[in-house]
Amino acid sequence: MIRDQENPKRLITNPELLTRFKNFAFIAKKAYCLSKNLGHSENPVYAYSFRGKKKNQVIAYFRGKEREFDQWRYIIHHQKPYLEVPGAMIKSEFMDAFKIAKKKILKRIRRLLDSRPRSSLHLTGHGVGGVYAVLTGLILQLERRRLKIEIYTYGQPRIGNLEFARHVESEIPKLYRITNTYDYVPQVPLKTAGYMHHETEYWITSHNCECDTPVGSQFSEYLIYECPGKMSSHYKFLDESSVCNNSEVEYGFQGISSHYGPYFGYQMGLCSV
């Protein structure tokens, strides 16, 4: 028996989870104002890390590209092997950019974590920034098995192939991949080119909400769905959801507009209050 063969989606009404989605969307937006390029000028990686307001919380955010609506850049599908994971491949552009920047990124985060030995780590990013949040989280999770990591990505493109997606799922269970209405960036690089998202998606729609959200909820203007992927009878990840962002992608103006938001009221891509 195959679970979720039709990829059913589930409406999210948990206010605590939705509040976290909104809070980290705000932090991801801050990356367009307060971040430093730690990579190469032609293939930048903008990042910044700091101590959170909560006790023992370390936060790092990553910025997307200024012209992420240039879809053809993502459709080029050269891949490179990922670390020592058998069969895992990721987009070569992501690998090359992160290879240059990772030493500086990790040095800062390690210093913050070491200053608070019981810290938890929260990573977030919009667009390609979400890619680097995932790659950073994977390294630190392998280094520090007891470290609690949460990752929140917004409009993240696909990173690698199915084996890489399975590796991400196995290493970082608290990974929230959030997509927005018609955004096409999460749909590239193409599945037909050998790419696959990690399993679960959280999809924001722009429709007015006529659902069981709490009365007076700040999220009542949205519908937010949890969209699980297909799993085999042995609970092995097979495919990403086809009924959420994948079902309504557009490559025109709506696709561009949706990529930049709003995400829970925050517009990405611009440095504004």
C-alpha positions in Angstrom: 0.0 0.0 0.0 1.3 3.5 -0.9 0.5 6.2 1.6 -0.7 9.6 0.1 -0.9 8.3 -3.4 -3.1 11.2 -4.3 -0.9 13.6 -2.3 -3.7 15.0 -0.1 -3.1 18.4 1.5 -4.0 19.3 5.1 -5.1 22.8 6.2 -2.8 24.2 8.9 -4.6 26.0 11.7 -2.0 25.7 14.5 -1.4 29.3 15.6 1.9 28.4 17.2 3.3 26.9 14.0 1.9 29.8 11.9 3.5 32.3 14.2 6.9 30.7 13.8 6.4 30.8 10.0 5.7 34.5 10.2 8.5 35.3 12.6 11.1 33.5 10.4 9.7 35.1 7.3 10.5 38.5 8.9 14.0 37.3 9.7 14.5 36.1 6.1 13.3 39.5 4.9 16.0 41.1 7.1 18.7 39.4 5.0 18.0 41.9 2.2 19.0 44.7 4.6 21.5 43.1 7.0 23.8 40.5 5.4 27.3 40.3 4.0 28.5 38.5 0.9 30.8 35.7 2.1 31.2 34.2 -1.4 32.5 35.3 -4.8 31.2 38.5 -6.4 29.9 36.6 -9.5 28.2 33.9 -7.4 27.5 35.6 -4.0 26.3 34.0 -0.8 24.8 36.6 1.6 24.6 35.5 5.2 24.5 36.7 8.8 24.2 35.0 12.2 23.4 36.3 15.6 22.0 35.3 19.1 18.3 35.2 19.3 16.1 36.9 21.9 15.2 33.6 23.4 17.7 31.9 25.7 20.3 29.7 24.0 19.0 30.4 20.5 21.3 31.0 17.6 19.8 32.3 14.3 21.4 32.5 10.8 19.7 33.9 7.7 20.6 33.8 4.1 19.6 36.1 1.2 18.3 35.2 -2.2 19.4 36.6 -5.5 18.2 39.9 -6.8 17.1 38.4 -10.1 15.7 35.1 -9.1 12.9 35.5 -11.6 15.5 34.7 -14.3 14.3 31.1 -14.5 16.7 30.0 -17.2 19.6 30.3 -14.7 18.0 27.6 -12.6 17.1 25.3 -15.5 20.7 24.7 -16.4 21.1 21.4 -14.6 24.7 20.4 -14.2 25.1 18.4 -11.0 28.0 17.4 -8.7 28.2 14.6 -6.1 27.3 15.7 -2.6 29.9 14.7 0.1 30.0 11.0 1.0 26.3 10.3 0.5 26.1 7.5 -2.2 24.2 8.7 -5.2 23.4 12.2 -3.9 23.9 15.0 -6.3 23.3 18.8 -6.1 23.2 21.6 -8.5 26.8 22.6 -9.3 26.2 26.3 -9.1 25.0 25.9 -5.5 27.9 23.6 -4.6 30.5 25.9 -6.0 29.1 29.1 -4.3 28.7 27.4 -1.0 32.2 25.8 -1.1 33.7 29.3 -1.3 31.5 30.8 1.5 31.0 27.9 3.9 34.3 28.4 6.0 33.2 31.9 6.9 29.6 31.0 7.5 30.5 28.0 9.7 33.1 29.9 11.7 30.7 32.5 12.9 27.9 30.0 13.7 30.3 27.6 15.5 31.5 30.5 17.7 28.0 31.5 18.6 27.1 27.9 19.4 30.2 27.3 21.5 29.5 30.4 23.6 26.2 28.8 24.6 26.7 25.0 24.8 23.0 24.1 25.0 22.0 26.3 22.1 19.5 25.5 19.4 20.1 26.6 15.8 17.5 28.2 13.6 18.3 28.8 9.9 16.2 30.7 7.4 16.4 32.1 3.9 14.4 33.2 0.9 15.0 31.7 -2.6 18.6 30.6 -3.0 19.1 31.7 0.6 17.0 28.7 1.5 19.4 26.4 -0.3 22.4 27.7 1.7 20.4 27.4 4.9 19.8 23.7 4.2 23.4 23.0 3.2 24.7 24.8 6.4 22.2 22.8 8.5 23.4 19.5 7.1 27.0 20.1 7.9 26.3 21.3 11.5 23.9 18.4 12.1 26.6 15.9 11.1 29.1 17.7 13.3 26.9 18.0 16.4 24.4 15.2 16.6 22.8 16.6 19.8 22.3 20.0 18.3 18.6 20.9 17.7 18.2 22.5 14.3 15.1 24.0 12.7 15.2 25.3 9.1 12.6 27.6 7.5 12.9 28.3 3.7 10.7 30.5 1.6 10.4 30.1 -2.2 13.4 27.7 -2.2 14.4 26.1 -5.6 15.2 22.4 -5.8 18.7 21.7 -4.6 19.6 18.2 -5.8 18.3 14.8 -6.8 16.1 12.2 -5.1 18.9 10.7 -3.0 19.9 14.1 -1.8 16.3 14.9 -0.9 16.1 11.6 1.1 19.3 12.5 2.9 17.9 15.9 3.9 14.8 14.3 5.2 16.7 11.8 7.3 19.1 14.3 8.9 16.8 17.3 9.5 13.3 16.4 10.5 12.3 20.0 11.4 12.6 21.5 8.0 9.8 23.7 6.8 9.8 24.4 3.1 7.2 27.2 2.5 6.0 28.1 -0.9 3.7 31.0 -2.1 0.8 30.7 -4.4 2.0 30.7 -8.1 5.8 31.1 -7.3 7.7 29.2 -10.0 11.1 29.3 -8.4 10.4 26.1 -6.3 9.7 24.3 -9.6 13.2 24.7 -10.9 15.6 23.1 -11.6 13.1 20.8 -13.3 12.2 17.3 -12.0 12.8 16.0 -15.5 16.4 17.2 -15.2 16.8 14.9 -12.2 15.9 17.3 -9.3 13.6 16.7 -6.3 12.5 18.6 -3.2 12.7 17.1 0.2 9.3 15.7 1.1 6.9 18.1 2.9 5.8 21.5 1.5 3.8 24.2 3.3 1.9 26.2 0.7 0.4 29.7 1.2 -2.5 30.6 -1.0 -3.8 34.1 -1.6 -7.4 33.2 -1.3 -9.6 34.5 1.5 -9.8 32.0 4.2 -13.2 30.4 4.9 -12.0 27.8 7.3 -11.5 26.8 10.9 -8.8 29.3 11.7 -9.3 30.9 15.2 -11.6 33.8 15.3 -9.6 37.0 15.0 -6.5 35.1 13.9 -3.8 37.3 12.2 -3.6 34.5 9.6 -7.3 34.5 8.6 -6.5 36.1 5.2 -4.5 33.1 4.2 -4.9 29.4 3.6 -1.8 27.5 4.5 -1.6 23.8 3.6 0.7 21.0 4.6 1.5 19.0 1.5 3.1 15.7 2.1 5.0 13.8 -0.7 4.4 10.3 -1.8 5.8 7.5 0.3 6.2 3.8 -0.4 4.7 1.1 1.8 8.1 1.0 3.6 7.9 4.8 4.2 10.6 5.6 1.6 10.2 9.0 0.0 9.2 8.7 -3.7 8.0 12.0 -5.0 7.0 15.6 -3.9 3.5 16.8 -3.7 1.7 17.6 -7.0 -1.4 19.3 -5.6 0.0 22.5 -4.0 2.6 24.9 -5.6 3.2 22.4 -8.3 -0.4 22.6 -9.4 -0.6 26.3 -10.0 2.9 27.4 -11.2 3.0 30.2 -13.7 6.1 31.6 -15.5 4.7 35.0 -16.2 4.1 38.1 -14.0 2.2 36.1 -11.3 5.1 33.7 -11.0 7.5 36.6 -10.5 5.3 38.5 -8.1 4.5 35.4 -5.9 8.2 34.6 -5.5 8.7 37.8 -3.6 5.7 37.5 -1.5 4.0 38.5 0.5 5.0 35.8 3.0 2.8 36.3 6.1 2.7 40.0 5.3 6.4 40.4 4.4 7.6 41.3 0.9 11.0 39.7 0.0 13.7 41.1 -2.2 13.6 44.6 -0.9 15.2 46.3 2.1 12.2 48.0 3.6 10.4 48.2 7.0 
